């Protein structure tokens, strides 16, 4: 398996956070989990977003490229969710070797 690589496109409109997975390689579909400060990045079925979890591409290959979204209680909550996603992605990028695999992990977030 190649080195894990994840590239996201993220956006916010008032209290809505939305995005999609641009690229995903080296992440075992349906068998990947990374947690950072109570925020999870998981591959299960398809891309989805909740206040504490970003589900990336999973076993439902037909759903690749599908947008994900989550509506929060306030614009501040949406801003906080984007910050938590960025923090988890950065942690995966810089600390993921010990948690996910022995390979170097590269993750980018594009806004």
N, C-alpha and C positions, 0 to 999 in steps of 0.2 A: 504494500500500500504506500502511496506517495505521502509526502509531508502534508499534514492538515493545513488547509488554506481556506479562508472564509472572507468574502468581500460583500458588504451590505450597502444598500442605499436606504437612507433614513430621512424622514421628513416629519414636520409637525404643523398642524393647523389648529389653532386654539387648544382644545383639550384632546385632540386626536393625534396619535402617533401612528405612522404608517411607513412601510418600506417593503423591500424585497431582497432576496438573496441574489446577488449578482454572480458570484462564483463560489463554488464549494468543491473542494477536492480533498482527498485523504481523510475524510470523516466517514466512519462506518455508518451507512444509512440504517437507521433504526437501532443503532447500538453505540451512541455517543452521548456523553454527559459531562459538562464542565460547570462548576459552581464557583461563584466569586461573590462574597459579601451578600449572600442570600439571593443572588440573581443567577438563574440557570440558563445555559445554552445546551439544548438537547436536540438530537436527531431521533425522531420517532416515526411519524407518518408524513406530515407535510408542514410547510412553513406557517406558523401561527405566532401570535404575540399575546401575552398576558402581562399584568403588572410585575410579575416575578420570573417569567420564563419567556425566552425566545426559542421557538421550535424552528430549526433549520430544515432543509430538505431531508426527507426520510424515505420510507419504503414506497410511498405513493409517487412514483416517478412521473406519472402523468400530471402532477400538480407542480412540477418544477416551474419557477418563474412566477408563481402565484404571489400576489401581494399579501402582506399581513398587516393587521392594524389592531389597535386597542384604544378604547375611549376611556379617558381618565376623568376624575371628578372636577379637575380645574386645569387651566393652562400651566400652572406651576407644577402640578402632578405630571403632566405630559413632559415638561422640561426635565423633571427629575428622572423619569423613565429613560429618556434619551441619554442622560448622564450615566445612569446605571448600566445601560447597554454598552456604552462606550467604555466604561470602566471594566466590565466583564470581558469585552473583546480585547482590551489592552492587557488584562491579566492573562488571558489565554495566549496572547502573543508573547508575553515576556516570561510567563511561568508555566506554560502548558506542557513543556517537555516532561516534567516530573509527574504531571497529573494524567495527561492523555497518552503520550507516546514518548519514545526516546528520540524522535525526530524533532527538528525545530518547527515551531508553529508560527505561521504568518497570518495575521488577521488585519484587515483594513476596514474602516467604516467611512463611507462616502456620504456626505450630506449635500 
